[in-house]
Amino acid sequence: MNISDLKAGASDVELEATVAEKQEPREVITKYGKRLNVASITLKDDTGTIAMSLWGKDIDTVSVGDRVKISKGYVGEFKGTPQLSTGKYGKIEVLGKGEAPEEEAVDLPEDE
């Protein structure tokens, strides 16, 4: 499945894409009063991009540049924009780790 094929209401989404962006996690309080961490990411493939929210432990498993696979996802809508989600039954798995951004690279001193 390609990102360009995704429309609000789509379910049982199987997709492979690359993490193009990842925002800092933020804490939200659900309508049930539970505190949860959520981070927004942008996924891209050759056909386009789509927003996705990562919840809880999924936030730390994914980094910018990673190739990921979404299984049993669904597409909702947030502020008029389609948004991919794994929900209760779906999952996101990392197929391959991406390159660390250059600003995070550390030069180690050479032994003399």
Secondary structure by P-SEA (a helix, b strand, c coil): ccccccccccccccccccccccccbbbbbcccbbbbbbbbbbbbcccbbbbbbbcccccccccccbbbbbcbbbbbbcccbbbbbbcccccccccccccccccccccccccc
